[in-house]
Amino acid sequence: MKSTSGAPRRHLSTSPFKPPPPASPVEQFSMNDQVTHDRYGLGVVIAVEDEIAVFVDFGSRQERITTPFNKLYKL
């Protein structure tokens, strides 16, 4: 459960529960990176929007894929 402010709750050292694992870093993509996507297949990164999204050319189509990049892997 998260507080209403959106900040994660702190873990108390006396708690019998394990602390939540740290968030994994977001994958960084740059122009002309070759990537593969579970749904669309092989592609090339053609544009990057900071850490928000990437545009990928899959040959037959171009897709905007937003973070987190769960199904997108750098080759």
Secondary structure as a PSIPRED ss2 file (coil, helix, strand):
# PSIPRED VFORMAT (PSIPRED V4.0)

   1 M C   1.000  0.000  0.000
   2 K C   1.000  0.000  0.000
   3 S C   1.000  0.000  0.000
   4 T C   1.000  0.000  0.000
   5 S C   1.000  0.000  0.000
   6 G C   1.000  0.000  0.000
   7 A C   1.000  0.000  0.000
   8 P C   1.000  0.000  0.000
   9 R C   1.000  0.000  0.000
  10 R C   1.000  0.000  0.000
  11 H C   1.000  0.000  0.000
  12 L C   1.000  0.000  0.000
  13 S C   1.000  0.000  0.000
  14 T C   1.000  0.000  0.000
  15 S C   1.000  0.000  0.000
  16 P C   1.000  0.000  0.000
  17 F C   1.000  0.000  0.000
  18 K C   1.000  0.000  0.000
  19 P C   1.000  0.000  0.000
  20 P C   1.000  0.000  0.000
  21 P C   1.000  0.000  0.000
  22 P C   1.000  0.000  0.000
  23 A C   1.000  0.000  0.000
  24 S C   1.000  0.000  0.000
  25 P C   1.000  0.000  0.000
  26 V C   1.000  0.000  0.000
  27 E C   1.000  0.000  0.000
  28 Q C   1.000  0.000  0.000
  29 F C   1.000  0.000  0.000
  30 S C   1.000  0.000  0.000
  31 M C   1.000  0.000  0.000
  32 N C   1.000  0.000  0.000
  33 D C   1.000  0.000  0.000
  34 Q E   0.000  0.000  1.000
  35 V E   0.000  0.000  1.000
  36 T E   0.000  0.000  1.000
  37 H E   0.000  0.000  1.000
  38 D C   1.000  0.000  0.000
  39 R C   1.000  0.000  0.000
  40 Y C   1.000  0.000  0.000
  41 G E   0.000  0.000  1.000
  42 L E   0.000  0.000  1.000
  43 G E   0.000  0.000  1.000
  44 V E   0.000  0.000  1.000
  45 V E   0.000  0.000  1.000
  46 I E   0.000  0.000  1.000
  47 A E   0.000  0.000  1.000
  48 V E   0.000  0.000  1.000
  49 E E   0.000  0.000  1.000
  50 D C   1.000  0.000  0.000
  51 E C   1.000  0.000  0.000
  52 I C   1.000  0.000  0.000
  53 A E   0.000  0.000  1.000
  54 V E   0.000  0.000  1.000
  55 F E   0.000  0.000  1.000
  56 V E   0.000  0.000  1.000
  57 D E   0.000  0.000  1.000
  58 F C   1.000  0.000  0.000
  59 G C   1.000  0.000  0.000
  60 S C   1.000  0.000  0.000
  61 R C   1.000  0.000  0.000
  62 Q E   0.000  0.000  1.000
  63 E E   0.000  0.000  1.000
  64 R E   0.000  0.000  1.000
  65 I E   0.000  0.000  1.000
  66 T E   0.000  0.000  1.000
  67 T C   1.000  0.000  0.000
  68 P C   1.000  0.000  0.000
  69 F C   1.000  0.000  0.000
  70 N C   1.000  0.000  0.000
  71 K C   1.000  0.000  0.000
  72 L E   0.000  0.000  1.000
  73 Y E   0.000  0.000  1.000
  74 K E   0.000  0.000  1.000
  75 L C   1.000  0.000  0.000
